[in-house]
Amino acid sequence: MEEIIGVLNDIVWSNALIVLCLGTGLYFSVRTRFLQVRHIKEMFRLLFDGKSSESGVSSFQALSMSLAGRVGTGNIAGVATAIAFGGPGAMFWMWMVAFLGASTAFVEATLAQIYKEKHLGQFRGGPAFYIERGLGVKWFAILFAVVSIISAGLLLPGVQANSVADGIQNAFNIDTWMSGVAVAVIFGAIVFGGVKRIAKFTEYVVPIMAIGYILIVLVIIAIDIEQLPGVISLVFKSAFNMEAGFGAVFGLAIQWGVKRGIYSNEAGQGTAPHIAAAANVSHPTKQGLVQSFSVYVDTLLVCSATGFMLLITGKYNVHNPGFGSGGASEFLYNGAQNVTVGPGFTQSAMDSVFPGFGSYFVAIALFFFAFTTILAYYYIAETNISYLTRNLKSPIYNHLLKLVMMLVIMYGSINQAKLAWNIGDLGVGLMAWFNIIAIILLQKPALAALKDYEKQRKEGKDPTFHPEDIGVTNAHIWNTINKKEKE
């Protein structure tokens, strides 16, 4: 099975996808006149704009839910994996994916808002919805929905559960199967309470866990702050093949940086738009800008914190791709001896500064990071089930999804880490291919919405969205929203 997954990954994660991700981000950055820079102040202002309603969640709750999906094992184990196989230069390419991807995140989130619908009393939306309504290609929409359910419901949760179980075993010596059962039970207790309970849980947990983790890492960086300039230089030199020691992984730095960057911040992947559509806002652009900001939080803050900590403490390994040929050594750099690639690097780095504390803290942080991501995956899979069953009133398919995901969590916790990550990569890659093609074809409404928003803000208004004013059709929900606002 591992060989089959590996072959499929090589096809999905070919250089074509890497070029597509970076190229799309650059293209949308230019088309939006680098909104990720121009509208930073507006992004902050919008974080607390909009209130939750019976149909949707607030902007901040949507941000927290999307960060729950973005901030996960990719920020702890994923960064370590990128450095292990791509060298320190992989961090630079993760930054590039975040900077350029912020514009991609804006487009997909704005489209999700424009073409959202209401199902069983809740706002629902995402790529499947905007592919059908915007592009008018229903078979493509159904295909994306099926792939998303398989990816978010079956493939991706196992990666998160595996990292949690691995981290807990490293710190507390608790068997992985026991961790898997515990995570599955807690997961069930929350998701059976519905979307509102997920939103409330993430609204409180995500900011606390992210801030707490960053603060601890900043303390570690501050202790050896004199090494930071050298580490930053190492990252840039390795990214552009100017560091002889890591020349063998130059090409892999780009590949792993982009792969782990997309896995971590999810820009263009097509997962975050599902959550963006749930927000109760007066204009789609508002949530587009909020989701653009969340990419920065994920990669430029949390991922960078992890990466700098690993490089400053030296607790990481860089694998030699030429190992086994001509007597080449296994590692180009071996600073974390006898430590498996993944959360173990981060735990070793923290333990080197705070002996006896680091492993425990990372295990706990990893639990919250990964657990909230699993909740986000559930919501994504549930949204696509809602798309496929929106003419049915029965919630039985959603209940079945909850039970299946509980089993996946338990299985993923005892699975081999390499296989779990490969399966997760396959899911991410498939969704990214379908979604990026869709938003390139359907960019016009999102760009028109941005222009409309900027015009209204310039006139001193709190922007409201009227699809017909910018030539957008099939966005029927906005007629209902505007009518309710007038009442």
Secondary structure, DSSP 8 states (H G I E B T S, - for coil): -HHHHHHHHHHHTSHHHHHHHHHHHHHHHHHTTSHHHHTHHHHHHHTT-S---SS-B-HHHHHHHHHHHHSSHIIIIIHHHHHHHH-TTHHHHHHHHHHHHHHHHHHHHHHHHHT-EEETTEEE-SHHHHIIIII--HHHHHHHHHHHHHIIIIIHHHHHHHHHHHHHHHHH---HHHHHHHHHHHHHHHHTT-HHHHHHHHHHHHHHHHHHHHHHHHHHHHHTGGGHHHHHHHHHHHHTT--GGGGGGHHHHHHHHHHHHHHHH-TTTSSHHHHHTTB--SSHHHHHHHHHHHHIIIIIIIIHHHHHHHHHHT--EEE-TTTTSTT--SEEEESSTT--SSHHHHHHHHHHHSTTTHHHHHHHHHHHHHHHHHHHHHHHHHHHHHHHTTT----HHHHHHHHHHHHHHHHHHHS-HHHHHHHHHHHHHHHHHHHHHHHHHTHHHHHHHHHHHHHHHHTT------GGGGT--S-THHHHHHHHHH-
